[in-house]
């Protein structure tokens, strides 16, 4: 069976502006939620140091102590930005 026969209009999915925004918002918010968990576990500074080391960079960034309030703001703001970028990208 030819792959073109399998790929029909019924099997394709359309991501409208709303769904695109939700998907990108969840992706960015989830990524930053993971970062907040890493910082809360105390692994933020070693991870940043390792990432800079493997990229041949010697920058001085210091990961501050975990703050639940700041973590919530981080996740909400990045999720909202992702939503609006996804929405605008789908509309355009």
matplotlib code that plots the C-alpha trace (Angstrom):
import matplotlib.pyplot as plt

x = [0.0, 1.3, 1.8, -0.1, -3.2, -3.0, -2.5, -6.0, -7.7, -9.5, -6.2, -4.8, -5.3, -5.9, -4.4, -6.4, -5.2, -6.6, -5.1, -1.8, -1.6, -2.4, 0.2, 3.0, 1.9, 2.0, 5.4, 7.0, 5.2, 6.1, 9.8, 10.0, 8.1, 10.9, 13.5, 11.7, 11.7, 15.5, 16.2, 14.0, 16.0, 19.2, 20.5, 20.2, 23.7, 25.5, 23.3, 24.0, 27.7, 27.7, 25.7, 28.1, 31.1, 30.1, 29.5, 33.0, 31.6, 32.8, 30.0, 29.2, 25.5, 24.4, 21.2, 19.4, 17.5, 14.2, 11.1, 7.7, 6.1, 8.7, 8.4, 4.6, 5.1, 7.8, 5.6, 2.5, 4.3, 6.1, 2.9, 1.0, 3.8, 3.8, 0.1, 0.0, 3.0, 1.2, -2.0, -0.4, 1.6, -1.5, -3.5, -0.7]
y = [0.0, 3.4, 5.9, 8.5, 6.3, 6.2, 10.0, 11.3, 14.5, 12.5, 11.7, 15.2, 17.4, 21.1, 23.2, 26.4, 29.5, 28.4, 25.0, 26.3, 28.8, 26.2, 23.7, 26.3, 27.8, 24.3, 23.6, 26.8, 26.7, 23.1, 23.7, 26.5, 24.3, 21.7, 24.5, 25.5, 21.9, 21.6, 24.8, 23.6, 20.3, 22.3, 21.2, 24.5, 25.8, 22.5, 22.3, 25.8, 25.3, 22.1, 23.7, 26.6, 24.3, 22.1, 25.2, 26.5, 29.5, 31.0, 33.3, 34.0, 33.3, 32.5, 30.6, 32.1, 30.1, 28.7, 30.9, 29.4, 32.7, 33.5, 30.0, 30.5, 33.8, 32.3, 29.5, 31.6, 34.4, 32.0, 30.0, 33.2, 34.4, 30.9, 31.0, 34.4, 33.5, 30.3, 32.1, 34.8, 32.3, 30.3, 33.4, 34.7]
z = [0.0, -0.9, 1.9, -0.1, 0.0, 3.8, 4.2, 3.5, 4.6, 7.4, 9.0, 9.1, 12.1, 12.0, 14.8, 15.0, 16.9, 20.2, 20.2, 18.9, 21.7, 24.3, 22.9, 22.8, 26.2, 27.8, 26.2, 27.5, 30.8, 31.3, 30.4, 33.0, 35.6, 35.1, 35.7, 38.9, 40.1, 39.3, 41.3, 44.2, 44.2, 44.5, 41.1, 39.3, 39.8, 38.9, 35.8, 34.6, 35.3, 33.2, 30.3, 30.1, 30.4, 27.5, 25.4, 26.2, 28.1, 31.3, 32.4, 36.0, 36.7, 40.2, 40.8, 43.7, 46.3, 45.3, 45.9, 45.3, 44.5, 41.9, 40.5, 40.0, 38.3, 36.1, 34.9, 34.4, 32.5, 30.2, 29.6, 28.8, 26.4, 24.7, 24.3, 22.6, 20.4, 19.4, 18.8, 16.7, 14.7, 13.9, 12.9, 10.7]

ax = plt.figure().add_subplot(projection="3d")
ax.plot(x, y, z, "-o")
ax.set_aspect("equal")
plt.show()
